[in-house]
Amino acid sequence: MAHYTLTREIPKTSAYDIVIAGGGPAGTAAAIVAGRLGAKVLLIEATGCLGGMGTSGLVTAFDPMANGEQNLVGGIMLEIVETMYERGQLPPHVTPEFWRRKYHCWTQFRAEGLKQLLDDMTQDAGVEVLLFTTLVDVDADEQSVNGAIINNIEGFHYVPSKTFIDCTGDAVLAHLAGVPCRTNPHFMPGTLCSLHAGVDWDRAAKHSQQALLEQAIGAGHFTQPDRHLPGLTRAGGQLGYLNGGHLFGKNALNARERTEGMILGRKLVREYVDFYRKYMPGCENMELVCTAALMGVRETRRIVGEYELCFADYQARRQFPDQIGVFNKFVDIHVRDCSDEEYARFQHEMSDIGRLKQGECFGIPYGILVPKGWQNLWVAGRCNSSDVMVHGSIRVMPAAAMMGQAAGTAAVQAIQTGQTACALDTERLVFSLRDQGAYLPQGTLCREMTRRDVSQDRGVNNEV
């Protein structure tokens, strides 16, 4: 590819305490908590609303927040769900037991209600939000970020800040700053979700979906015989959201392939609408309301962090002195193609090796949020430092929000104390998160984070 050198002057904005790239569940949680703690925060988001996959991506169900005995996900995420419930933004069948106690239970919600709530929460916290704004480049040296170059309708601007948090999901800020990142050569495919009306939920039987899907595939209904269908889930009175149609072979780090994926996704949604109308009782009058504005990306880049959370930690139900969250969700690595072998692999991992029991949980340590050796940069969300298997559990919205809250709190602590991201007093951080309502049951605390030299610990699932 030919390169072109362009020199231009870019206006410089006033400085911030924290600049956060990405307004999804991680970015909004980071911004809200940092704003409440008194920091001057700028949150930039490329789309026209906050919420990320839960709004622009139409993934209108929060993944399991409890373990069958108690709620595990507190803090900002719990506040969001409880407030959505109080505002009547959850479907009528959803009760507080869904997120406070039930085992592997999803909490459905209305995307528009989440948009409005996140507007209210960020404004109340004093966060400056810039929508329709993208990160263009990063000014960094010696493992420290000095400023970010952003672009929007007003052109380019250079934004200086004391600290930065990458909540882009794709590690865009970290990658531009020069942070080593991993990609999985066998990445999970994305999905384009969609909203649908006209579903008679009293007659729709999701338990029969797989048998009906197999019947339709046998009849040649689909252009790709994909047997893994998360399916149609209730999101309102007669409203449902569809998570169906894997975009196989579309690398979300490639702009052309991402574009092809969106076009293919809209085609697949039409096929699934026809499938439900023809095969599923209660869906005869199902209508497509809209497809998502964002592709549901499950996996792209992950940073090389101070700690890499690995599947052995998950299997051991390991608790960490510096953990900033605990979680219970199963390892959810979607099929990568339509083969029988890949579907068998998926079923085996879901049922046998990648599922914790009721009452159990594993810890999410602080070190997976910190690029190794970096001083004023954190990541939160699915670009965290974890291996492929554990990433399949913690890539989802409730876990991302816990990471975002921890990163925002850590950034404020670093500003107040002069500590760096890679040498933060994690005992103080845990106390702060507990004060904010986070559930952190570890009995032993430590002022230094748990570390692992991932360069000596990297296998086939962790390729730089």
Secondary structure as GFF3:
##gff-version 3
##sequence-region A 1 464
A	DSSP	beta_strand	16	21	.	.	.	ID=ss1
A	DSSP	alpha_helix	25	36	.	.	.	ID=ss2
A	DSSP	beta_strand	41	44	.	.	.	ID=ss3
A	DSSP	three_ten_helix	52	54	.	.	.	ID=ss4
A	DSSP	beta_strand	61	62	.	.	.	ID=ss5
A	DSSP	alpha_helix	75	86	.	.	.	ID=ss6
A	DSSP	alpha_helix	97	100	.	.	.	ID=ss7
A	DSSP	beta_strand	107	108	.	.	.	ID=ss8
A	DSSP	alpha_helix	111	124	.	.	.	ID=ss9
A	DSSP	beta_strand	128	130	.	.	.	ID=ss10
A	DSSP	beta_strand	134	141	.	.	.	ID=ss11
A	DSSP	beta_strand	144	152	.	.	.	ID=ss12
A	DSSP	beta_strand	155	166	.	.	.	ID=ss13
A	DSSP	alpha_helix	172	177	.	.	.	ID=ss14
A	DSSP	beta_strand	181	183	.	.	.	ID=ss15
A	DSSP	beta_strand	190	191	.	.	.	ID=ss16
A	DSSP	beta_strand	194	197	.	.	.	ID=ss17
A	DSSP	three_ten_helix	206	208	.	.	.	ID=ss18
A	DSSP	alpha_helix	209	218	.	.	.	ID=ss19
A	DSSP	beta_strand	231	234	.	.	.	ID=ss20
A	DSSP	beta_strand	240	243	.	.	.	ID=ss21
A	DSSP	beta_strand	246	247	.	.	.	ID=ss22
A	DSSP	alpha_helix	255	279	.	.	.	ID=ss23
A	DSSP	beta_strand	287	291	.	.	.	ID=ss24
A	DSSP	beta_strand	301	303	.	.	.	ID=ss25
A	DSSP	alpha_helix	311	315	.	.	.	ID=ss26
A	DSSP	beta_strand	323	327	.	.	.	ID=ss27
A	DSSP	alpha_helix	340	348	.	.	.	ID=ss28
A	DSSP	pi_helix	349	353	.	.	.	ID=ss29
A	DSSP	beta_strand	362	365	.	.	.	ID=ss30
A	DSSP	three_ten_helix	366	369	.	.	.	ID=ss31
A	DSSP	beta_strand	377	379	.	.	.	ID=ss32
A	DSSP	alpha_helix	388	394	.	.	.	ID=ss33
A	DSSP	alpha_helix	397	417	.	.	.	ID=ss34
A	DSSP	three_ten_helix	421	423	.	.	.	ID=ss35
A	DSSP	alpha_helix	426	435	.	.	.	ID=ss36
A	DSSP	three_ten_helix	454	456	.	.	.	ID=ss37
###
